[in-house]
Amino acid sequence: MRLKVNGQEVEVQEGTLLLEITDPPHLCYHPHTETRGLCRLCLVEVDGRLLPACATQAQEGMEVRTDTEDLRSLRRTLLEWLALTTDLSQAPSLLDLLKAHQGQPQRWGSVSLSRREREPIRDNPFFLRDYAKCVNCRRCVDACGDGIMGVYALTLEGRGLMAHPTTPLDRPLPETPCVFCGNCIQVCPTGALRPLSMEV
């Protein structure tokens, strides 16, 4: 099938995601999990509509734009709010994106709801759960569940900005089905889950 991306004709196979033929920034998408369309960083304009590139398949005759002024403004705002509400000190790629989009989180002032105040959880000898750094992409929950392992030692708790991964009934990890495989760490993009060997 043929479609246009930023004015250039592209030929792709059926079932191809727009993310595979464009290059918007993205956060929640990971090829080994089912997390799609959550963060909205990869939004592209398709025939005048905004659609997540990670969850939209290419179709014959589409006209896709990936870098309009409106899209840049939207991405800038999303990145600013992530920086305002979350500790991104372990996420250099997000900090680079914020800089590239000339983000200024301080222009929004302070916010009453923030993930930054959460204390790290050390309940096992292998890795730290530091939800102050969690952007709620849900990759870890999916990797632990349907995406990779199928053990469901992680789940999602809370709503809105304060939603975050945790264990069922908020139990210590050793009291869950966790097998400490490390897949959740591998897919985490922000250092919210990281090996204790990295801690000083």
MARKE-96604 format. One line per 2 residues: number of its first residue (from 1); for each residue x, y, z of C-alpha. Coordinates in nm, 4 decimals. Each point is the difference from the previous one (the first is absolute). Example, Ala and Ser with C-alpha at 12.3 -4.5 7.8 and 13.67 -1.06 7.14 Angstrom:
BEGIN
1) 1.2300,-0.4500,0.7800; 0.1370,0.3440,-0.0660;
! end
This chain:
BEGIN
1) 0.0000,0.0000,0.0000; 0.1060,0.3585,-0.0577;
3) -0.0373,0.3058,0.2208; 0.1679,0.3362,0.0452;
5) 0.2168,0.0936,0.2975; 0.0886,0.3687,0.0168;
7) -0.0742,0.0290,-0.3708; 0.2163,-0.2955,-0.1026;
9) -0.1600,-0.3128,-0.1447; 0.0756,-0.3141,0.2003;
11) -0.0789,-0.3633,-0.0823; -0.0584,-0.2358,0.2939;
13) -0.1384,-0.3416,0.0818; -0.3478,-0.0417,0.1447;
15) 0.0023,0.0100,0.3801; 0.2956,0.2387,0.0243;
17) -0.0275,0.2434,0.2912; 0.0495,0.3674,-0.0797;
19) 0.2698,0.0011,0.2688; 0.2022,-0.2387,-0.2160;
21) 0.0109,0.2395,-0.2958; 0.0118,0.3333,0.1825;
23) 0.2248,0.1260,0.2754; -0.2056,0.1778,0.2672;
25) 0.1189,-0.0112,0.3619; -0.1655,-0.2739,0.2044;
27) 0.0016,-0.1283,0.3553; -0.2577,-0.2675,0.0809;
29) 0.0517,-0.2146,-0.3117; 0.2341,-0.2974,0.0249;
31) 0.0213,-0.2788,-0.2605; -0.0246,-0.2729,0.2676;
33) -0.3007,0.1372,0.1870; -0.3547,0.0913,-0.0926;
35) 0.0169,0.3557,0.1353; -0.1290,0.2228,-0.2774;
37) -0.1421,0.3500,-0.0305; 0.0359,0.0983,0.3661;
39) 0.2596,0.2770,0.0111; -0.1147,0.1885,-0.3123;
41) 0.3533,0.1149,-0.0806; -0.0125,-0.1802,-0.3350;
43) -0.3156,0.1711,-0.1242; 0.0093,0.0746,-0.3724;
45) -0.2464,0.1816,-0.2230; -0.1886,-0.2324,-0.2333;
47) -0.2405,0.1614,-0.2434; -0.0577,0.2804,0.2509;
49) -0.0420,-0.2251,0.3064; 0.2501,-0.0635,0.2787;
51) 0.0751,-0.3711,0.0413; 0.2624,-0.1936,0.2002;
53) 0.2606,-0.1324,-0.2436; 0.0689,-0.2997,0.2252;
55) -0.3593,-0.1224,-0.0218; -0.1038,0.1004,-0.3529;
57) 0.0591,-0.2205,-0.3017; 0.0897,0.1487,-0.3364;
59) -0.2842,0.0057,-0.2501; -0.0144,0.0571,-0.3724;
61) -0.0124,0.3688,-0.0924; 0.0728,0.1382,0.3477;
63) 0.1661,0.3395,0.0243; 0.2135,0.0112,0.3139;
65) 0.1777,0.2997,0.1497; 0.2393,-0.0499,0.2872;
67) 0.1518,0.3379,0.0793; -0.2508,0.2828,-0.0120;
69) 0.0032,0.3033,0.2284; -0.3065,-0.1343,0.1848;
71) 0.1654,-0.3391,0.0559; 0.3193,0.1597,0.1284;
73) -0.2008,0.2161,0.2399; -0.1961,-0.3005,0.1248;
75) 0.3150,-0.2077,0.0547; 0.1651,0.2890,0.1776;
77) -0.2935,0.0272,0.2413; -0.0069,-0.3750,0.0660;
79) 0.3734,-0.0035,0.0720; -0.0275,0.3060,0.2246;
81) -0.2686,-0.1658,0.2109; 0.2039,-0.3176,0.0294;
83) 0.2961,0.2066,0.1205; -0.2198,0.1983,0.2379;
85) -0.1612,-0.2993,0.1685; 0.2702,-0.2686,-0.0230;
87) 0.3678,-0.0336,0.0901; 0.1622,-0.0532,-0.3415;
89) 0.3566,-0.0096,0.1321; 0.0392,-0.3622,-0.1135;
91) -0.1573,0.0642,-0.3435; 0.2581,0.1840,-0.2144;
93) -0.1892,-0.0707,-0.3227; -0.3070,0.1813,0.1333;
95) 0.2126,0.2890,0.1234; 0.1558,0.0215,-0.3467;
97) -0.3471,0.0079,-0.1559; -0.1063,0.2734,0.2417;
99) 0.3031,0.2055,-0.1004; -0.0523,-0.0643,-0.3712;
101) -0.3582,0.1262,0.0304; 0.1174,0.3045,0.1999;
103) -0.2140,-0.1110,0.2912; -0.0403,0.2285,0.2993;
105) -0.1889,-0.1902,0.2725; 0.0207,0.2981,0.2340;
107) -0.2431,0.1965,-0.2175; -0.2821,-0.2079,0.1508;
109) 0.0917,0.0946,0.3564; -0.0269,-0.2617,0.2732;
111) -0.2475,-0.2859,0.0070; -0.1765,-0.1514,0.2993;
113) 0.0126,-0.3545,-0.1377; 0.3474,-0.1387,-0.0543;
115) 0.1642,-0.3384,-0.0127; 0.3275,0.1489,0.1257;
117) -0.0808,-0.0509,0.3686; -0.0145,-0.3788,-0.0102;
119) 0.2684,-0.1798,0.1981; 0.1984,-0.2813,-0.1693;
121) -0.1071,-0.3507,0.0960; 0.2766,-0.2464,0.0935;
123) -0.1805,-0.3244,0.0676; 0.2259,-0.2478,-0.1776;
125) 0.3745,-0.0542,-0.0540; -0.0061,0.0566,-0.3772;
127) -0.1624,0.3252,-0.1061; -0.1449,0.3281,0.1209;
129) -0.3521,0.1224,-0.0689; 0.0277,0.3792,-0.0192;
131) -0.3420,0.1228,-0.1078; 0.1019,0.3658,0.0351;
133) 0.1637,-0.0651,-0.3383; -0.2950,-0.1875,-0.1511;
135) -0.1751,0.1600,-0.2983; -0.2763,-0.2620,0.0068;
137) 0.0822,-0.1447,-0.3410; -0.1155,-0.3410,0.1321;
139) 0.2722,-0.1898,-0.1846; 0.1045,-0.1820,0.3183;
141) -0.3563,-0.1092,0.0794; -0.0424,-0.1415,-0.3485;
143) 0.3441,-0.1650,-0.0059; -0.0823,-0.1721,0.3285;
145) -0.3462,-0.0960,-0.1252; -0.1294,-0.0675,-0.3501;
147) 0.2957,0.1452,-0.1889; 0.2839,-0.2319,0.1048;
149) -0.0081,-0.1929,0.3268; -0.3622,-0.0660,0.0926;
151) 0.0642,0.0040,0.3750; -0.1912,0.3218,0.0852;
153) 0.2136,0.1092,0.2927; -0.0601,0.3630,-0.0975;
155) -0.3279,0.1813,-0.0428; -0.1232,0.3581,-0.0341;
157) -0.1410,0.1927,0.2946; -0.1527,0.3465,0.0328;
159) -0.1564,0.2296,-0.2558; 0.1076,0.2852,-0.2203;
161) 0.3333,0.1621,0.0773; 0.0416,-0.2089,0.3143;
163) -0.0444,-0.3343,-0.1747; 0.3121,-0.2137,0.0297;
165) 0.1204,-0.3597,-0.0207; 0.0112,-0.1957,0.3226;
167) -0.0450,-0.3549,0.1217; -0.3380,-0.1673,0.0582;
169) -0.1342,0.1242,0.3350; 0.3233,0.2021,0.0264;
171) 0.1857,-0.3047,0.1326; 0.3832,-0.0215,0.0084;
173) 0.1311,-0.1508,-0.3218; 0.1243,-0.3212,0.1674;
175) -0.3620,-0.0662,0.1016; -0.1236,0.0181,-0.3611;
177) 0.0463,-0.2402,-0.2942; 0.3080,0.2045,-0.1039;
179) 0.2893,-0.2198,-0.1192; 0.2432,0.2944,-0.0192;
181) 0.0587,-0.0573,-0.3713; 0.0872,0.3669,-0.0572;
183) -0.2275,0.0531,-0.3011; -0.1755,0.2896,0.1744;
185) 0.3365,0.1713,0.0465; 0.0938,-0.0565,-0.3632;
187) -0.3113,0.1726,-0.1335; -0.0075,0.2896,0.2514;
189) 0.1007,0.3203,-0.1841; 0.0553,0.2256,0.3018;
191) 0.1916,-0.1886,0.2693; -0.3100,-0.0394,0.2153;
193) 0.1016,-0.3657,0.0173; 0.3741,-0.0506,0.0173;
195) 0.2485,-0.2549,0.1361; 0.1193,0.0571,0.3532;
197) 0.3538,-0.0494,-0.1355; -0.0370,0.3488,-0.1518;
199) -0.0575,0.1575,0.3401; 0.2895,0.1363,0.2017;
! end
